[in-house]
Amino acid sequence: MAFACYLDEARSNKESPYITMAGYIAPYTDWLPFEQGAGEVCAAFGVSVIHGFELEAGRGEYKGWDRFRKRGFVQALQDRLKPTGAFGVGRRYTSHTLDQGVVCRGPMP
């Protein structure tokens, strides 16, 4: 069985020693309908690229969105994700670890 994985780095404060990677993993054949559905949701909301940081801050394409529109957008995406059986994954690294080129040494805890 093949899997699809979407990961993204969380924005980090330059003074923070941590970098966080998180996302979702789902069976590939289940992920494809989600991608189509997510595209439909984005089109309906006038969004070209999903950026969580900008959404939360109300910047870029999300400028002027009230909390109800933000919540509706996220809920519509979650409604499309739920049937995939996707599960969330995340890991925090120190920036020193990444600078040394040591990212994965084994399974995630």
C-alpha positions as CSV (number, residue, x, y, z in Angstrom):
1,M,0.0,0.0,0.0
2,A,1.3,3.4,-1.0
3,F,0.8,6.5,1.2
4,A,0.6,10.2,0.5
5,C,2.2,12.6,3.0
6,Y,1.9,16.3,3.3
7,L,4.3,18.0,5.7
8,D,5.0,21.6,6.4
9,E,7.4,23.5,8.6
10,A,5.9,25.8,11.2
11,R,7.1,29.3,11.2
12,S,9.7,29.7,13.9
13,N,10.8,32.8,15.8
14,K,14.4,33.5,14.9
15,E,15.2,33.4,18.6
16,S,13.6,30.0,19.1
17,P,15.9,27.0,19.0
18,Y,13.1,24.8,17.6
19,I,11.7,24.0,14.2
20,T,8.4,22.0,14.0
21,M,7.4,19.8,11.1
22,A,3.8,18.5,11.0
23,G,1.2,17.2,8.6
24,Y,-0.9,14.3,7.5
25,I,-0.4,10.8,6.1
26,A,-3.1,8.8,4.3
27,P,-3.4,6.0,1.9
28,Y,-2.6,7.4,-1.6
29,T,-5.8,6.3,-3.2
30,D,-7.8,8.0,-0.4
31,W,-5.7,11.2,-0.6
32,L,-6.4,11.9,-4.3
33,P,-10.1,12.7,-3.6
34,F,-9.0,15.0,-0.8
35,E,-6.7,17.0,-3.1
36,Q,-9.6,17.5,-5.5
37,G,-12.0,18.4,-2.7
38,A,-9.4,20.8,-1.2
39,G,-9.0,22.5,-4.5
40,E,-12.8,23.0,-4.7
41,V,-12.8,24.4,-1.2
42,C,-10.0,26.8,-2.0
43,A,-11.7,27.9,-5.2
44,A,-14.9,28.6,-3.3
45,F,-13.1,30.7,-0.8
46,G,-10.8,32.4,-3.3
47,V,-7.6,30.9,-2.0
48,S,-4.8,29.9,-4.3
49,V,-2.4,28.4,-1.7
50,I,-3.1,27.3,1.9
51,H,-0.9,29.1,4.4
52,G,-1.8,28.4,8.0
53,F,0.4,31.2,9.4
54,E,-1.2,33.8,7.1
55,L,-4.7,32.4,7.8
56,E,-4.2,32.8,11.5
57,A,-2.7,36.3,11.2
58,G,-5.3,37.5,8.6
59,R,-2.6,38.3,6.1
60,G,-2.2,37.8,2.3
61,E,-5.2,36.1,0.7
62,Y,-6.9,36.0,4.2
63,K,-6.8,39.7,4.8
64,G,-10.1,40.9,6.1
65,W,-11.4,37.5,7.0
66,D,-13.3,37.3,10.2
67,R,-13.1,34.3,12.5
68,F,-16.3,32.8,11.1
69,R,-14.9,32.8,7.6
70,K,-11.6,31.3,8.8
71,R,-13.5,28.7,10.8
72,G,-15.7,27.8,7.8
73,F,-12.7,27.4,5.5
74,V,-10.9,25.1,7.9
75,Q,-14.0,23.1,8.6
76,A,-14.7,22.6,4.9
77,L,-11.1,21.3,4.5
78,Q,-11.5,19.0,7.5
79,D,-14.8,17.7,6.1
80,R,-12.9,16.7,2.9
81,L,-10.0,15.2,4.9
82,K,-12.0,13.1,7.3
83,P,-13.1,10.3,4.8
84,T,-9.4,9.7,3.9
85,G,-8.5,8.2,7.2
86,A,-5.5,10.5,7.4
87,F,-3.7,10.9,10.6
88,G,-1.6,13.7,11.9
89,V,2.1,13.5,12.5
90,G,4.5,16.0,13.9
91,R,8.1,16.4,15.2
92,R,10.1,19.1,16.7
93,Y,13.8,19.5,16.0
94,T,16.4,21.8,17.4
95,S,17.8,24.1,14.8
96,H,21.3,22.8,15.8
97,T,20.3,19.3,14.9
98,L,19.2,20.4,11.4
99,D,22.4,22.5,11.0
100,Q,24.3,19.3,11.6
101,G,22.4,17.4,8.9
102,V,21.0,14.9,11.4
103,V,17.2,14.8,11.0
104,C,15.9,11.2,11.2
105,R,17.7,8.5,13.1
106,G,14.8,6.2,13.5
107,P,11.1,6.0,13.9
108,M,9.3,8.9,15.4
109,P,8.3,8.4,19.1
